[in-house]
Amino acid sequence: MTSNVSQNYPYSSESENERASRVERSLAANEGLRDKVRAESIGLPDESRWWVWKCRVKGCTGLLHTAGYARTAHAVYTVCDTCGQTALR
Ligand SMILES: [Zn+2]
């Protein structure tokens, strides 16, 4: 993860409602993603604002939305709203 530090700055932020609907849309659109997120992350505390990051998958213009906290690392577990990739931030 250390090599990614300079690219970890958030792109934007969103409300809890926006976050929840973007994540839900991505989970619904990508088969198996919901199970993967459930297996690899834990739930989120109540917050009113969340950071948003740019997806770093080549050719993808999507944004990464917070889906939970990673089980195995002190990191935010995010899903892309376009390609469905998951990433730690
Ligand atoms: Zn993406």
PDB file of the backbone (N, CA, C, O) and the ligand in Angstrom, with CONECT records:
HET     ZN  A 101       1
ATOM      1  N   MET A   1       0.823  -1.212   0.000  1.00  0.00           N
ATOM      2  CA  MET A   1       0.000   0.000   0.000  1.00  0.00           C
ATOM      3  C   MET A   1       0.857   1.262   0.000  1.00  0.00           C
ATOM      4  O   MET A   1       0.389   2.316  -0.430  1.00  0.00           O
ATOM      5  N   THR A   2       2.095   1.180   0.470  1.00  0.00           N
ATOM      6  CA  THR A   2       2.867   2.403   0.633  1.00  0.00           C
ATOM      7  C   THR A   2       3.107   3.137  -0.692  1.00  0.00           C
ATOM      8  O   THR A   2       3.203   4.364  -0.712  1.00  0.00           O
ATOM      9  N   SER A   3       3.204   2.400  -1.779  1.00  0.00           N
ATOM     10  CA  SER A   3       3.459   3.052  -3.065  1.00  0.00           C
ATOM     11  C   SER A   3       2.258   3.858  -3.548  1.00  0.00           C
ATOM     12  O   SER A   3       2.376   4.660  -4.474  1.00  0.00           O
ATOM     13  N   ASN A   4       1.121   3.648  -2.931  1.00  0.00           N
ATOM     14  CA  ASN A   4      -0.095   4.327  -3.389  1.00  0.00           C
ATOM     15  C   ASN A   4      -0.401   5.605  -2.621  1.00  0.00           C
ATOM     16  O   ASN A   4      -1.368   6.306  -2.921  1.00  0.00           O
ATOM     17  N   VAL A   5       0.418   5.894  -1.644  1.00  0.00           N
ATOM     18  CA  VAL A   5       0.067   6.970  -0.719  1.00  0.00           C
ATOM     19  C   VAL A   5      -0.216   8.291  -1.421  1.00  0.00           C
ATOM     20  O   VAL A   5      -1.169   8.987  -1.070  1.00  0.00           O
ATOM     21  N   SER A   6       0.601   8.642  -2.406  1.00  0.00           N
ATOM     22  CA  SER A   6       0.423   9.935  -3.055  1.00  0.00           C
ATOM     23  C   SER A   6      -0.860   9.996  -3.869  1.00  0.00           C
ATOM     24  O   SER A   6      -1.333  11.080  -4.213  1.00  0.00           O
ATOM     25  N   GLN A   7      -1.426   8.826  -4.179  1.00  0.00           N
ATOM     26  CA  GLN A   7      -2.659   8.827  -4.967  1.00  0.00           C
ATOM     27  C   GLN A   7      -3.884   8.533  -4.117  1.00  0.00           C
ATOM     28  O   GLN A   7      -4.955   8.228  -4.642  1.00  0.00           O
ATOM     29  N   ASN A   8      -3.723   8.625  -2.807  1.00  0.00           N
ATOM     30  CA  ASN A   8      -4.821   8.297  -1.911  1.00  0.00           C
ATOM     31  C   ASN A   8      -5.713   9.486  -1.573  1.00  0.00           C
ATOM     32  O   ASN A   8      -6.693   9.344  -0.842  1.00  0.00           O
ATOM     33  N   TYR A   9      -5.376  10.648  -2.100  1.00  0.00           N
ATOM     34  CA  TYR A   9      -6.200  11.801  -1.772  1.00  0.00           C
ATOM     35  C   TYR A   9      -7.596  11.641  -2.350  1.00  0.00           C
ATOM     36  O   TYR A   9      -7.755  11.236  -3.502  1.00  0.00           O
ATOM     37  N   PRO A  10      -8.598  11.955  -1.560  1.00  0.00           N
ATOM     38  CA  PRO A  10      -9.973  11.840  -2.063  1.00  0.00           C
ATOM     39  C   PRO A  10     -10.215  12.783  -3.233  1.00  0.00           C
ATOM     40  O   PRO A  10      -9.566  13.821  -3.361  1.00  0.00           O
ATOM     41  N   TYR A  11     -11.141  12.408  -4.064  1.00  0.00           N
ATOM     42  CA  TYR A  11     -11.526  13.204  -5.224  1.00  0.00           C
ATOM     43  C   TYR A  11     -12.658  14.146  -4.840  1.00  0.00           C
ATOM     44  O   TYR A  11     -12.722  15.283  -5.308  1.00  0.00           O
ATOM     45  N   SER A  12     -13.547  13.659  -3.984  1.00  0.00           N
ATOM     46  CA  SER A  12     -14.729  14.438  -3.636  1.00  0.00           C
ATOM     47  C   SER A  12     -15.338  13.831  -2.374  1.00  0.00           C
ATOM     48  O   SER A  12     -14.739  12.956  -1.749  1.00  0.00           O
ATOM     49  N   SER A  13     -16.514  14.292  -2.008  1.00  0.00           N
ATOM     50  CA  SER A  13     -17.235  13.655  -0.913  1.00  0.00           C
ATOM     51  C   SER A  13     -18.704  13.575  -1.290  1.00  0.00           C
ATOM     52  O   SER A  13     -19.154  14.214  -2.240  1.00  0.00           O
ATOM     53  N   GLU A  14     -19.440  12.779  -0.529  1.00  0.00           N
ATOM     54  CA  GLU A  14     -20.853  12.581  -0.836  1.00  0.00           C
ATOM     55  C   GLU A  14     -21.601  12.347   0.465  1.00  0.00           C
ATOM     56  O   GLU A  14     -21.005  12.031   1.495  1.00  0.00           O
ATOM     57  N   SER A  15     -22.916  12.506   0.400  1.00  0.00           N
ATOM     58  CA  SER A  15     -23.738  12.292   1.593  1.00  0.00           C
ATOM     59  C   SER A  15     -23.943  10.802   1.808  1.00  0.00           C
ATOM     60  O   SER A  15     -23.681   9.989   0.922  1.00  0.00           O
ATOM     61  N   GLU A  16     -24.411  10.460   2.991  1.00  0.00           N
ATOM     62  CA  GLU A  16     -24.709   9.058   3.297  1.00  0.00           C
ATOM     63  C   GLU A  16     -25.733   8.491   2.311  1.00  0.00           C
ATOM     64  O   GLU A  16     -25.601   7.346   1.879  1.00  0.00           O
ATOM     65  N   ASN A  17     -26.742   9.271   1.955  1.00  0.00           N
ATOM     66  CA  ASN A  17     -27.739   8.793   0.995  1.00  0.00           C
ATOM     67  C   ASN A  17     -27.124   8.500  -0.362  1.00  0.00           C
ATOM     68  O   ASN A  17     -27.427   7.478  -0.979  1.00  0.00           O
ATOM     69  N   GLU A  18     -26.259   9.398  -0.829  1.00  0.00           N
ATOM     70  CA  GLU A  18     -25.587   9.189  -2.117  1.00  0.00           C
ATOM     71  C   GLU A  18     -24.705   7.952  -2.066  1.00  0.00           C
ATOM     72  O   GLU A  18     -24.725   7.114  -2.967  1.00  0.00           O
ATOM     73  N   ARG A  19     -23.930   7.857  -0.987  1.00  0.00           N
ATOM     74  CA  ARG A  19     -23.035   6.713  -0.833  1.00  0.00           C
ATOM     75  C   ARG A  19     -23.815   5.403  -0.876  1.00  0.00           C
ATOM     76  O   ARG A  19     -23.463   4.480  -1.611  1.00  0.00           O
ATOM     77  N   ALA A  20     -24.872   5.335  -0.082  1.00  0.00           N
ATOM     78  CA  ALA A  20     -25.639   4.093   0.019  1.00  0.00           C
ATOM     79  C   ALA A  20     -26.246   3.710  -1.323  1.00  0.00           C
ATOM     80  O   ALA A  20     -26.250   2.534  -1.685  1.00  0.00           O
ATOM     81  N   SER A  21     -26.761   4.689  -2.068  1.00  0.00           N
ATOM     82  CA  SER A  21     -27.402   4.342  -3.334  1.00  0.00           C
ATOM     83  C   SER A  21     -26.379   3.952  -4.396  1.00  0.00           C
ATOM     84  O   SER A  21     -26.641   3.062  -5.206  1.00  0.00           O
ATOM     85  N   ARG A  22     -25.204   4.612  -4.406  1.00  0.00           N
ATOM     86  CA  ARG A  22     -24.160   4.246  -5.374  1.00  0.00           C
ATOM     87  C   ARG A  22     -23.622   2.856  -5.114  1.00  0.00           C
ATOM     88  O   ARG A  22     -23.430   2.062  -6.034  1.00  0.00           O
ATOM     89  N   VAL A  23     -23.383   2.577  -3.841  1.00  0.00           N
ATOM     90  CA  VAL A  23     -22.853   1.258  -3.486  1.00  0.00           C
ATOM     91  C   VAL A  23     -23.890   0.184  -3.825  1.00  0.00           C
ATOM     92  O   VAL A  23     -23.561  -0.864  -4.381  1.00  0.00           O
ATOM     93  N   GLU A  24     -25.136   0.465  -3.480  1.00  0.00           N
ATOM     94  CA  GLU A  24     -26.195  -0.510  -3.746  1.00  0.00           C
ATOM     95  C   GLU A  24     -26.319  -0.794  -5.241  1.00  0.00           C
ATOM     96  O   GLU A  24     -26.509  -1.940  -5.650  1.00  0.00           O
ATOM     97  N   ARG A  25     -26.210   0.256  -6.051  1.00  0.00           N
ATOM     98  CA  ARG A  25     -26.308   0.087  -7.499  1.00  0.00           C
ATOM     99  C   ARG A  25     -25.150  -0.774  -8.021  1.00  0.00           C
ATOM    100  O   ARG A  25     -25.334  -1.630  -8.886  1.00  0.00           O
ATOM    101  N   SER A  26     -23.988  -0.532  -7.487  1.00  0.00           N
ATOM    102  CA  SER A  26     -22.823  -1.295  -7.928  1.00  0.00           C
ATOM    103  C   SER A  26     -22.937  -2.759  -7.494  1.00  0.00           C
ATOM    104  O   SER A  26     -22.594  -3.667  -8.250  1.00  0.00           O
ATOM    105  N   LEU A  27     -23.418  -2.973  -6.282  1.00  0.00           N
ATOM    106  CA  LEU A  27     -23.572  -4.352  -5.798  1.00  0.00           C
ATOM    107  C   LEU A  27     -24.614  -5.101  -6.620  1.00  0.00           C
ATOM    108  O   LEU A  27     -24.471  -6.294  -6.888  1.00  0.00           O
ATOM    109  N   ALA A  28     -25.665  -4.384  -7.014  1.00  0.00           N
ATOM    110  CA  ALA A  28     -26.734  -5.023  -7.787  1.00  0.00           C
ATOM    111  C   ALA A  28     -26.291  -5.324  -9.213  1.00  0.00           C
ATOM    112  O   ALA A  28     -26.788  -6.263  -9.835  1.00  0.00           O
ATOM    113  N   ALA A  29     -25.360  -4.530  -9.731  1.00  0.00           N
ATOM    114  CA  ALA A  29     -24.964  -4.650 -11.136  1.00  0.00           C
ATOM    115  C   ALA A  29     -23.846  -5.658 -11.359  1.00  0.00           C
ATOM    116  O   ALA A  29     -23.623  -6.088 -12.490  1.00  0.00           O
ATOM    117  N   ASN A  30     -23.152  -6.037 -10.317  1.00  0.00           N
ATOM    118  CA  ASN A  30     -21.995  -6.914 -10.473  1.00  0.00           C
ATOM    119  C   ASN A  30     -22.204  -8.213  -9.715  1.00  0.00           C
ATOM    120  O   ASN A  30     -22.208  -8.238  -8.484  1.00  0.00           O
ATOM    121  N   GLU A  31     -22.375  -9.282 -10.463  1.00  0.00           N
ATOM    122  CA  GLU A  31     -22.661 -10.568  -9.855  1.00  0.00           C
ATOM    123  C   GLU A  31     -21.548 -10.991  -8.893  1.00  0.00           C
ATOM    124  O   GLU A  31     -20.366 -10.948  -9.231  1.00  0.00           O
ATOM    125  N   GLY A  32     -21.946 -11.393  -7.708  1.00  0.00           N
ATOM    126  CA  GLY A  32     -20.983 -11.883  -6.730  1.00  0.00           C
ATOM    127  C   GLY A  32     -20.344 -10.795  -5.898  1.00  0.00           C
ATOM    128  O   GLY A  32     -19.691 -11.083  -4.895  1.00  0.00           O
ATOM    129  N   LEU A  33     -20.524  -9.550  -6.298  1.00  0.00           N
ATOM    130  CA  LEU A  33     -19.854  -8.461  -5.584  1.00  0.00           C
ATOM    131  C   LEU A  33     -20.388  -8.285  -4.172  1.00  0.00           C
ATOM    132  O   LEU A  33     -19.635  -7.999  -3.241  1.00  0.00           O
ATOM    133  N   ARG A  34     -21.689  -8.459  -4.022  1.00  0.00           N
ATOM    134  CA  ARG A  34     -22.284  -8.287  -2.700  1.00  0.00           C
ATOM    135  C   ARG A  34     -21.676  -9.287  -1.696  1.00  0.00           C
ATOM    136  O   ARG A  34     -21.356  -8.930  -0.562  1.00  0.00           O
ATOM    137  N   ASP A  35     -21.527 -10.537  -2.139  1.00  0.00           N
ATOM    138  CA  ASP A  35     -20.945 -11.554  -1.265  1.00  0.00           C
ATOM    139  C   ASP A  35     -19.486 -11.253  -0.958  1.00  0.00           C
ATOM    140  O   ASP A  35     -19.014 -11.460   0.160  1.00  0.00           O
ATOM    141  N   LYS A  36     -18.777 -10.760  -1.977  1.00  0.00           N
ATOM    142  CA  LYS A  36     -17.364 -10.428  -1.788  1.00  0.00           C
ATOM    143  C   LYS A  36     -17.209  -9.303  -0.767  1.00  0.00           C
ATOM    144  O   LYS A  36     -16.366  -9.377   0.128  1.00  0.00           O
ATOM    145  N   VAL A  37     -18.018  -8.274  -0.905  1.00  0.00           N
ATOM    146  CA  VAL A  37     -17.945  -7.146   0.036  1.00  0.00           C
ATOM    147  C   VAL A  37     -18.290  -7.619   1.441  1.00  0.00           C
ATOM    148  O   VAL A  37     -17.649  -7.222   2.414  1.00  0.00           O
ATOM    149  N   ARG A  38     -19.305  -8.467   1.538  1.00  0.00           N
ATOM    150  CA  ARG A  38     -19.729  -8.959   2.849  1.00  0.00           C
ATOM    151  C   ARG A  38     -18.622  -9.788   3.497  1.00  0.00           C
ATOM    152  O   ARG A  38     -18.415  -9.726   4.709  1.00  0.00           O
ATOM    153  N   ALA A  39     -17.920 -10.555   2.682  1.00  0.00           N
ATOM    154  CA  ALA A  39     -16.866 -11.428   3.201  1.00  0.00           C
ATOM    155  C   ALA A  39     -15.624 -10.647   3.614  1.00  0.00           C
ATOM    156  O   ALA A  39     -14.925 -11.028   4.553  1.00  0.00           O
ATOM    157  N   GLU A  40     -15.356  -9.560   2.912  1.00  0.00           N
ATOM    158  CA  GLU A  40     -14.075  -8.874   3.087  1.00  0.00           C
ATOM    159  C   GLU A  40     -14.147  -7.579   3.890  1.00  0.00           C
ATOM    160  O   GLU A  40     -13.121  -6.966   4.185  1.00  0.00           O
ATOM    161  N   SER A  41     -15.353  -7.168   4.240  1.00  0.00           N
ATOM    162  CA  SER A  41     -15.451  -5.911   4.972  1.00  0.00           C
ATOM    163  C   SER A  41     -16.460  -6.015   6.104  1.00  0.00           C
ATOM    164  O   SER A  41     -17.269  -6.941   6.163  1.00  0.00           O
ATOM    165  N   ILE A  42     -16.387  -5.044   6.994  1.00  0.00           N
ATOM    166  CA  ILE A  42     -17.357  -4.957   8.078  1.00  0.00           C
ATOM    167  C   ILE A  42     -18.139  -3.660   7.907  1.00  0.00           C
ATOM    168  O   ILE A  42     -17.746  -2.784   7.136  1.00  0.00           O
ATOM    169  N   GLY A  43     -19.236  -3.546   8.623  1.00  0.00           N
ATOM    170  CA  GLY A  43     -20.135  -2.408   8.442  1.00  0.00           C
ATOM    171  C   GLY A  43     -19.529  -1.078   8.838  1.00  0.00           C
ATOM    172  O   GLY A  43     -18.458  -1.007   9.440  1.00  0.00           O
ATOM    173  N   LEU A  44     -20.234  -0.046   8.488  1.00  0.00           N
ATOM    174  CA  LEU A  44     -19.764   1.312   8.718  1.00  0.00           C
ATOM    175  C   LEU A  44     -20.480   1.958   9.891  1.00  0.00           C
ATOM    176  O   LEU A  44     -21.629   1.628  10.186  1.00  0.00           O
ATOM    177  N   PRO A  45     -19.790   2.888  10.562  1.00  0.00           N
ATOM    178  CA  PRO A  45     -20.472   3.686  11.591  1.00  0.00           C
ATOM    179  C   PRO A  45     -21.385   4.719  10.918  1.00  0.00           C
ATOM    180  O   PRO A  45     -21.310   4.932   9.708  1.00  0.00           O
ATOM    181  N   ASP A  46     -22.232   5.343  11.706  1.00  0.00           N
ATOM    182  CA  ASP A  46     -23.088   6.389  11.148  1.00  0.00           C
ATOM    183  C   ASP A  46     -22.269   7.645  10.897  1.00  0.00           C
ATOM    184  O   ASP A  46     -21.699   8.225  11.821  1.00  0.00           O
ATOM    185  N   GLU A  47     -22.219   8.049   9.658  1.00  0.00           N
ATOM    186  CA  GLU A  47     -21.534   9.288   9.278  1.00  0.00           C
ATOM    187  C   GLU A  47     -22.434   9.994   8.277  1.00  0.00           C
ATOM    188  O   GLU A  47     -23.207   9.354   7.565  1.00  0.00           O
ATOM    189  N   SER A  48     -22.327  11.320   8.229  1.00  0.00           N
ATOM    190  CA  SER A  48     -23.176  12.030   7.274  1.00  0.00           C
ATOM    191  C   SER A  48     -22.453  12.315   5.957  1.00  0.00           C
ATOM    192  O   SER A  48     -23.099  12.521   4.929  1.00  0.00           O
ATOM    193  N   ARG A  49     -21.110  12.328   5.982  1.00  0.00           N
ATOM    194  CA  ARG A  49     -20.347  12.566   4.748  1.00  0.00           C
ATOM    195  C   ARG A  49     -19.298  11.478   4.587  1.00  0.00           C
ATOM    196  O   ARG A  49     -18.751  10.966   5.564  1.00  0.00           O
ATOM    197  N   TRP A  50     -19.030  11.138   3.329  1.00  0.00           N
ATOM    198  CA  TRP A  50     -18.041  10.110   3.008  1.00  0.00           C
ATOM    199  C   TRP A  50     -17.153  10.594   1.885  1.00  0.00           C
ATOM    200  O   TRP A  50     -17.596  11.334   1.007  1.00  0.00           O
ATOM    201  N   TRP A  51     -15.893  10.177   1.913  1.00  0.00           N
ATOM    202  CA  TRP A  51     -14.996  10.504   0.823  1.00  0.00           C
ATOM    203  C   TRP A  51     -15.300   9.651  -0.406  1.00  0.00           C
ATOM    204  O   TRP A  51     -15.823   8.541  -0.314  1.00  0.00           O
ATOM    205  N   VAL A  52     -14.952  10.217  -1.552  1.00  0.00           N
ATOM    206  CA  VAL A  52     -15.083   9.521  -2.838  1.00  0.00           C
ATOM    207  C   VAL A  52     -13.719   9.589  -3.516  1.00  0.00           C
ATOM    208  O   VAL A  52     -13.073  10.637  -3.492  1.00  0.00           O
ATOM    209  N   TRP A  53     -13.270   8.484  -4.125  1.00  0.00           N
ATOM    210  CA  TRP A  53     -11.994   8.478  -4.835  1.00  0.00           C
ATOM    211  C   TRP A  53     -12.206   8.114  -6.296  1.00  0.00           C
ATOM    212  O   TRP A  53     -13.206   7.491  -6.653  1.00  0.00           O
ATOM    213  N   LYS A  54     -11.272   8.500  -7.121  1.00  0.00           N
ATOM    214  CA  LYS A  54     -11.317   8.091  -8.518  1.00  0.00           C
ATOM    215  C   LYS A  54     -10.865   6.641  -8.628  1.00  0.00           C
ATOM    216  O   LYS A  54      -9.910   6.220  -7.976  1.00  0.00           O
ATOM    217  N   CYS A  55     -11.565   5.894  -9.460  1.00  0.00           N
ATOM    218  CA  CYS A  55     -11.167   4.509  -9.711  1.00  0.00           C
ATOM    219  C   CYS A  55      -9.839   4.523 -10.453  1.00  0.00           C
ATOM    220  O   CYS A  55      -9.620   5.349 -11.339  1.00  0.00           O
ATOM    221  N   ARG A  56      -8.940   3.585 -10.077  1.00  0.00           N
ATOM    222  CA  ARG A  56      -7.626   3.571 -10.708  1.00  0.00           C
ATOM    223  C   ARG A  56      -7.472   2.447 -11.729  1.00  0.00           C
ATOM    224  O   ARG A  56      -6.376   2.203 -12.231  1.00  0.00           O
ATOM    225  N   VAL A  57      -8.576   1.767 -12.031  1.00  0.00           N
ATOM    226  CA  VAL A  57      -8.520   0.750 -13.077  1.00  0.00           C
ATOM    227  C   VAL A  57      -8.340   1.446 -14.419  1.00  0.00           C
ATOM    228  O   VAL A  57      -9.037   2.412 -14.730  1.00  0.00           O
ATOM    229  N   LYS A  58      -7.404   0.949 -15.202  1.00  0.00           N
ATOM    230  CA  LYS A  58      -7.093   1.573 -16.485  1.00  0.00           C
ATOM    231  C   LYS A  58      -8.332   1.672 -17.374  1.00  0.00           C
ATOM    232  O   LYS A  58      -9.019   0.676 -17.604  1.00  0.00           O
ATOM    233  N   GLY A  59      -8.610   2.857 -17.865  1.00  0.00           N
ATOM    234  CA  GLY A  59      -9.731   3.046 -18.767  1.00  0.00           C
ATOM    235  C   GLY A  59     -11.067   3.263 -18.085  1.00  0.00           C
ATOM    236  O   GLY A  59     -12.056   3.569 -18.750  1.00  0.00           O
ATOM    237  N   CYS A  60     -11.113   3.112 -16.780  1.00  0.00           N
ATOM    238  CA  CYS A  60     -12.371   3.293 -16.044  1.00  0.00           C
ATOM    239  C   CYS A  60     -12.461   4.734 -15.552  1.00  0.00           C
ATOM    240  O   CYS A  60     -11.499   5.268 -14.999  1.00  0.00           O
ATOM    241  N   THR A  61     -13.613   5.359 -15.755  1.00  0.00           N
ATOM    242  CA  THR A  61     -13.802   6.735 -15.301  1.00  0.00           C
ATOM    243  C   THR A  61     -14.697   6.795 -14.071  1.00  0.00           C
ATOM    244  O   THR A  61     -15.175   7.865 -13.695  1.00  0.00           O
ATOM    245  N   GLY A  62     -14.922   5.644 -13.447  1.00  0.00           N
ATOM    246  CA  GLY A  62     -15.830   5.578 -12.304  1.00  0.00           C
ATOM    247  C   GLY A  62     -15.240   6.150 -11.032  1.00  0.00           C
ATOM    248  O   GLY A  62     -14.086   6.575 -10.995  1.00  0.00           O
ATOM    249  N   LEU A  63     -16.050   6.151  -9.996  1.00  0.00           N
ATOM    250  CA  LEU A  63     -15.637   6.644  -8.691  1.00  0.00           C
ATOM    251  C   LEU A  63     -15.793   5.530  -7.664  1.00  0.00           C
ATOM    252  O   LEU A  63     -16.678   4.679  -7.758  1.00  0.00           O
ATOM    253  N   LEU A  64     -14.904   5.569  -6.686  1.00  0.00           N
ATOM    254  CA  LEU A  64     -14.919   4.578  -5.609  1.00  0.00           C
ATOM    255  C   LEU A  64     -15.732   5.095  -4.431  1.00  0.00           C
ATOM    256  O   LEU A  64     -15.492   6.192  -3.925  1.00  0.00           O
ATOM    257  N   HIS A  65     -16.691   4.294  -4.007  1.00  0.00           N
ATOM    258  CA  HIS A  65     -17.548   4.667  -2.882  1.00  0.00           C
ATOM    259  C   HIS A  65     -17.315   3.705  -1.724  1.00  0.00           C
ATOM    260  O   HIS A  65     -17.064   2.517  -1.926  1.00  0.00           O
ATOM    261  N   THR A  66     -17.402   4.235  -0.518  1.00  0.00           N
ATOM    262  CA  THR A  66     -17.133   3.422   0.669  1.00  0.00           C
ATOM    263  C   THR A  66     -18.223   2.388   0.889  1.00  0.00           C
ATOM    264  O   THR A  66     -19.406   2.717   0.969  1.00  0.00           O
ATOM    265  N   ALA A  67     -17.802   1.120   0.987  1.00  0.00           N
ATOM    266  CA  ALA A  67     -18.766   0.040   1.235  1.00  0.00           C
ATOM    267  C   ALA A  67     -18.631  -0.515   2.642  1.00  0.00           C
ATOM    268  O   ALA A  67     -19.551  -1.159   3.147  1.00  0.00           O
ATOM    269  N   GLY A  68     -17.490  -0.274   3.280  1.00  0.00           N
ATOM    270  CA  GLY A  68     -17.276  -0.792   4.622  1.00  0.00           C
ATOM    271  C   GLY A  68     -15.843  -0.555   5.028  1.00  0.00           C
ATOM    272  O   GLY A  68     -15.101   0.172   4.368  1.00  0.00           O
ATOM    273  N   TYR A  69     -15.462  -1.189   6.137  1.00  0.00           N
ATOM    274  CA  TYR A  69     -14.059  -1.184   6.533  1.00  0.00           C
ATOM    275  C   TYR A  69     -13.490  -2.563   6.259  1.00  0.00           C
ATOM    276  O   TYR A  69     -14.153  -3.573   6.497  1.00  0.00           O
ATOM    277  N   ALA A  70     -12.266  -2.607   5.760  1.00  0.00           N
ATOM    278  CA  ALA A  70     -11.637  -3.889   5.441  1.00  0.00           C
ATOM    279  C   ALA A  70     -11.442  -4.707   6.700  1.00  0.00           C
ATOM    280  O   ALA A  70     -11.061  -4.176   7.743  1.00  0.00           O
ATOM    281  N   ARG A  71     -11.706  -6.015   6.602  1.00  0.00           N
ATOM    282  CA  ARG A  71     -11.509  -6.899   7.749  1.00  0.00           C
ATOM    283  C   ARG A  71     -10.038  -7.087   8.069  1.00  0.00           C
ATOM    284  O   ARG A  71      -9.662  -7.234   9.232  1.00  0.00           O
ATOM    285  N   THR A  72      -9.208  -7.083   7.035  1.00  0.00           N
ATOM    286  CA  THR A  72      -7.821  -7.504   7.209  1.00  0.00           C
ATOM    287  C   THR A  72      -6.837  -6.353   7.273  1.00  0.00           C
ATOM    288  O   THR A  72      -5.643  -6.592   7.456  1.00  0.00           O
ATOM    289  N   ALA A  73      -7.282  -5.126   7.131  1.00  0.00           N
ATOM    290  CA  ALA A  73      -6.362  -3.992   7.147  1.00  0.00           C
ATOM    291  C   ALA A  73      -7.080  -2.784   7.721  1.00  0.00           C
ATOM    292  O   ALA A  73      -8.310  -2.724   7.731  1.00  0.00           O
ATOM    293  N   HIS A  74      -6.298  -1.818   8.201  1.00  0.00           N
ATOM    294  CA  HIS A  74      -6.902  -0.577   8.669  1.00  0.00           C
ATOM    295  C   HIS A  74      -7.122   0.311   7.472  1.00  0.00           C
ATOM    296  O   HIS A  74      -6.360   1.245   7.224  1.00  0.00           O
ATOM    297  N   ALA A  75      -8.159   0.018   6.740  1.00  0.00           N
ATOM    298  CA  ALA A  75      -8.413   0.735   5.494  1.00  0.00           C
ATOM    299  C   ALA A  75      -9.906   0.747   5.207  1.00  0.00           C
ATOM    300  O   ALA A  75     -10.668  -0.082   5.704  1.00  0.00           O
ATOM    301  N   VAL A  76     -10.290   1.707   4.394  1.00  0.00           N
ATOM    302  CA  VAL A  76     -11.664   1.781   3.941  1.00  0.00           C
ATOM    303  C   VAL A  76     -11.801   0.870   2.724  1.00  0.00           C
ATOM    304  O   VAL A  76     -10.955   0.870   1.830  1.00  0.00           O
ATOM    305  N   TYR A  77     -12.868   0.107   2.710  1.00  0.00           N
ATOM    306  CA  TYR A  77     -13.123  -0.831   1.619  1.00  0.00           C
ATOM    307  C   TYR A  77     -14.090  -0.161   0.653  1.00  0.00           C
ATOM    308  O   TYR A  77     -15.214   0.181   1.023  1.00  0.00           O
ATOM    309  N   THR A  78     -13.646   0.025  -0.590  1.00  0.00           N
ATOM    310  CA  THR A  78     -14.471   0.772  -1.536  1.00  0.00           C
ATOM    311  C   THR A  78     -14.831  -0.075  -2.750  1.00  0.00           C
ATOM    312  O   THR A  78     -14.140  -1.039  -3.082  1.00  0.00           O
ATOM    313  N   VAL A  79     -15.928   0.304  -3.406  1.00  0.00           N
ATOM    314  CA  VAL A  79     -16.313  -0.336  -4.659  1.00  0.00           C
ATOM    315  C   VAL A  79     -16.477   0.748  -5.721  1.00  0.00           C
ATOM    316  O   VAL A  79     -16.940   1.854  -5.444  1.00  0.00           O
ATOM    317  N   CYS A  80     -16.082   0.397  -6.947  1.00  0.00           N
ATOM    318  CA  CYS A  80     -16.238   1.324  -8.070  1.00  0.00           C
ATOM    319  C   CYS A  80     -17.673   1.274  -8.561  1.00  0.00           C
ATOM    320  O   CYS A  80     -18.261   0.196  -8.655  1.00  0.00           O
ATOM    321  N   ASP A  81     -18.246   2.441  -8.879  1.00  0.00           N
ATOM    322  CA  ASP A  81     -19.633   2.476  -9.350  1.00  0.00           C
ATOM    323  C   ASP A  81     -19.745   2.148 -10.834  1.00  0.00           C
ATOM    324  O   ASP A  81     -20.853   2.067 -11.365  1.00  0.00           O
ATOM    325  N   THR A  82     -18.617   1.960 -11.509  1.00  0.00           N
ATOM    326  CA  THR A  82     -18.645   1.714 -12.945  1.00  0.00           C
ATOM    327  C   THR A  82     -18.156   0.314 -13.311  1.00  0.00           C
ATOM    328  O   THR A  82     -18.843  -0.422 -14.020  1.00  0.00           O
ATOM    329  N   CYS A  83     -16.969  -0.051 -12.827  1.00  0.00           N
ATOM    330  CA  CYS A  83     -16.416  -1.354 -13.218  1.00  0.00           C
ATOM    331  C   CYS A  83     -16.618  -2.426 -12.151  1.00  0.00           C
ATOM    332  O   CYS A  83     -16.414  -3.609 -12.421  1.00  0.00           O
ATOM    333  N   GLY A  84     -17.013  -2.031 -10.953  1.00  0.00           N
ATOM    334  CA  GLY A  84     -17.280  -3.015  -9.914  1.00  0.00           C
ATOM    335  C   GLY A  84     -16.061  -3.545  -9.202  1.00  0.00           C
ATOM    336  O   GLY A  84     -16.175  -4.462  -8.390  1.00  0.00           O
ATOM    337  N   GLN A  85     -14.885  -2.988  -9.488  1.00  0.00           N
ATOM    338  CA  GLN A  85     -13.687  -3.409  -8.770  1.00  0.00           C
ATOM    339  C   GLN A  85     -13.735  -2.902  -7.333  1.00  0.00           C
ATOM    340  O   GLN A  85     -14.329  -1.861  -7.052  1.00  0.00           O
ATOM    341  N   THR A  86     -13.106  -3.641  -6.431  1.00  0.00           N
ATOM    342  CA  THR A  86     -12.993  -3.177  -5.056  1.00  0.00           C
ATOM    343  C   THR A  86     -11.566  -2.686  -4.832  1.00  0.00           C
ATOM    344  O   THR A  86     -10.630  -3.145  -5.487  1.00  0.00           O
ATOM    345  N   ALA A  87     -11.412  -1.753  -3.903  1.00  0.00           N
ATOM    346  CA  ALA A  87     -10.083  -1.208  -3.619  1.00  0.00           C
ATOM    347  C   ALA A  87     -10.041  -0.756  -2.168  1.00  0.00           C
ATOM    348  O   ALA A  87     -11.057  -0.362  -1.596  1.00  0.00           O
ATOM    349  N   LEU A  88      -8.856  -0.819  -1.586  1.00  0.00           N
ATOM    350  CA  LEU A  88      -8.675  -0.329  -0.221  1.00  0.00           C
ATOM    351  C   LEU A  88      -8.161   1.101  -0.286  1.00  0.00           C
ATOM    352  O   LEU A  88      -7.296   1.419  -1.101  1.00  0.00           O
ATOM    353  N   ARG A  89      -8.691   1.961   0.570  1.00  0.00           N
ATOM    354  CA  ARG A  89      -8.255   3.358   0.615  1.00  0.00           C
ATOM    355  C   ARG A  89      -7.974   3.769   2.052  1.00  0.00           C
ATOM    356  O   ARG A  89      -7.594   4.912   2.304  1.00  0.00           O
TER     357      ARG A  89
HETATM  358 ZN    ZN A 101     -13.744   1.416 -11.970  1.00  0.00          ZN2+
END
